[in-house]
């Protein structure tokens, strides 16, 4: 079981990053092979909307996107962690999401599979942390990730959302959030399928 965790925050040891590491720890404890990836260390340009992928299914831009994409497609489980900036994912996360337009083109324009057959369902969870105290802070994340995870052939398994946590590393003092991260990591690794009709939704206050 290969579990890939992608930390998209531009801030090192950010709240979303710390939760991601906890989830990966839980997955490792359940016997999974866990890999941590900090997106800021990769050089990935924005989508230029050139349209080339509509004919080939491949992005012609030569940068580190190909490396990250290969890891996403090889993973059995994906954890996507982002802070909330202006009611959306951070810029680094959005660049990665937009560059996956080549997968959307492969699936829905060219009608080709993006991966080969798998014995078990591929599942993903989303971590998002924001400074807002509550309300509809995570609605934008739910919708965006629903369509993104469909594009990368991942079933939407769970969310771990924490509000009112803007201060750097504040999440380390939130025992509930850290424990839930461990629990969800184990559950993500141990669940064989099928994909749930609705993702598990854990929403906490920092």
C-alpha positions in Angstrom: 0.0 0.0 0.0 1.7 3.2 -1.2 0.5 6.4 0.5 1.6 9.7 -0.8 1.2 12.9 1.2 1.5 16.2 -0.6 2.1 19.3 1.5 1.3 22.4 -0.6 1.8 25.1 2.0 4.5 27.7 1.3 5.3 27.8 5.0 7.6 25.1 6.4 6.1 23.3 9.4 2.8 24.9 8.8 -0.4 23.7 10.5 -1.6 21.8 7.4 1.9 20.3 7.1 2.0 19.1 10.7 -1.4 17.4 10.3 -0.2 15.7 7.1 2.8 14.3 8.9 0.5 12.9 11.6 -1.8 11.3 8.9 1.3 9.7 7.3 2.4 8.5 10.7 -1.0 6.8 11.2 -0.8 5.2 7.8 2.7 3.9 8.5 1.6 2.5 11.8 -1.1 0.6 9.8 1.6 -1.0 7.6 1.6 1.3 4.6 4.6 2.6 2.7 4.3 6.4 3.3 6.0 9.1 1.3 6.0 12.8 2.2 6.3 15.4 -0.6 6.8 19.2 0.0 5.5 20.8 -3.2 7.5 24.0 -2.7 10.7 22.1 -3.4 9.5 21.3 -7.0 9.6 23.7 -9.9 6.1 23.6 -11.4 4.9 26.3 -13.8 1.2 27.4 -14.1 -1.0 25.9 -16.8 -0.7 28.1 -19.9 -4.0 26.8 -21.4 -2.1 25.9 -24.6 -4.5 23.1 -25.4 -1.9 20.7 -26.5 -3.1 18.0 -24.0 -6.4 17.9 -25.7 -4.7 16.2 -28.7 -2.0 14.2 -26.8 -3.1 13.8 -23.2 0.3 15.0 -22.2 1.5 18.4 -20.9 4.3 19.8 -23.1 5.7 22.0 -20.4 9.0 20.5 -19.2 9.4 21.0 -15.5 9.0 19.0 -12.2 5.3 18.4 -12.8 6.1 15.1 -14.5 7.9 13.9 -11.4 5.0 14.8 -9.1 2.4 13.4 -11.5 4.2 10.0 -11.7 4.1 9.8 -7.9 0.3 10.6 -7.8 -0.5 8.0 -10.4 1.6 5.3 -8.6 0.0 5.9 -5.2 -2.8 3.8 -3.8 -3.7 6.5 -1.3 -3.3 10.3 -1.5 -3.3 12.9 1.2 -3.6 16.5 -0.1 -2.8 19.2 2.5 -3.4 22.9 2.0 -3.9 26.1 3.9 -6.9 28.2 3.0 -6.0 31.5 1.3 -8.8 33.9 0.4 -11.4 31.0 0.7 -9.5 28.7 -1.6 -6.4 26.5 -1.7 -3.0 28.2 -1.7 -1.4 29.2 -5.0 1.1 26.2 -5.0 -1.8 23.8 -4.7 -3.8 25.4 -7.4 -0.9 25.3 -9.8 -0.6 21.5 -9.3 -4.4 21.1 -9.7 -4.5 23.1 -12.9 -1.6 21.3 -14.5 -3.6 18.1 -14.1 -5.8 19.3 -16.9 -3.8 16.8 -19.1 -5.4 14.0 -17.1 -8.9 15.5 -17.5 -8.2 15.7 -21.3 -7.0 12.1 -21.4 -10.1 10.8 -19.6 -12.9 13.0 -21.0 -11.6 14.2 -24.4 -9.5 11.3 -25.6 -11.4 8.6 -23.6 -8.3 6.9 -22.4 -7.5 5.4 -18.9 -4.9 7.3 -17.0 -3.8 4.3 -15.0 -4.0 0.5 -15.4 -6.4 -1.8 -13.4 -6.0 -2.0 -9.6 -7.0 -4.7 -7.2 -8.4 -2.2 -4.7 -9.9 1.3 -4.9 -7.6 4.3 -4.9 -8.6 6.6 -2.1 -7.7 10.1 -1.0 -8.2 12.5 1.9 -8.0 16.2 2.1 -6.5 18.3 4.9 -7.3 22.0 5.0 -6.5 24.6 7.8 -7.8 28.2 7.9 -7.7 31.2 10.1 -11.5 31.9 9.8 -13.5 30.9 12.9 -16.1 28.8 11.1 -19.0 29.2 8.8 -18.5 28.2 5.1 -14.7 28.4 5.1 -14.3 24.8 3.7 -17.1 24.8 1.1 -14.8 25.9 -1.7 -12.3 23.1 -0.8 -14.9 20.4 -0.8 -16.1 21.3 -4.3 -12.7 21.8 -5.9 -11.3 18.6 -4.4 -14.3 16.6 -5.5 -13.6 17.3 -9.1 -9.8 17.2 -8.8 -9.8 13.7 -7.1 -12.2 12.5 -9.8 -9.7 13.6 -12.4 -6.8 11.8 -10.8 -8.9 8.6 -10.3 -9.1 8.8 -6.5 -12.2 8.1 -4.5 -12.9 10.9 -2.0 -12.5 9.2 1.4 -12.2 11.8 4.1 -11.7 15.5 5.0 -9.9 16.8 8.1 -10.6 20.5 8.3 -9.5 22.8 11.1 -10.6 26.5 11.5 -9.3 29.3 13.7 -5.7 28.1 13.3 -3.8 30.9 11.6 -0.7 31.2 13.8 2.2 29.1 12.7 2.4 25.6 14.3 -0.6 26.4 16.5 -2.1 23.0 15.5 0.6 21.2 17.6 -1.3 22.2 20.7 -4.6 20.9 19.4 -4.7 17.3 20.8 -8.1 16.5 19.1 -6.8 17.5 15.7 -3.5 15.6 16.1 -5.3 12.5 17.3 -7.9 12.6 14.5 -5.1 12.9 12.0 -3.5 9.7 13.3 -6.9 7.9 13.3 -7.8 8.9 9.8 -4.3 7.9 8.5 -4.8 4.4 9.9 -8.3 4.2 8.5 -7.3 5.4 5.1 -4.5 2.8 4.9 -6.6 -0.1 6.1 -9.8 0.6 4.1 -9.9 -1.6 1.0 -13.1 -0.1 -0.4 -15.6 0.5 -1.8 -15.4 4.3 -2.2 -17.9 5.9 0.3 -20.9 7.7 -1.1 -19.8 10.8 0.9 -16.4 11.5 2.4 -15.9 11.2 6.1 -16.1 14.8 7.3 -14.1 15.8 10.4 -14.3 19.6 11.1 -12.6 21.0 14.2 -11.8 24.4 15.7 -8.2 25.4 16.5 
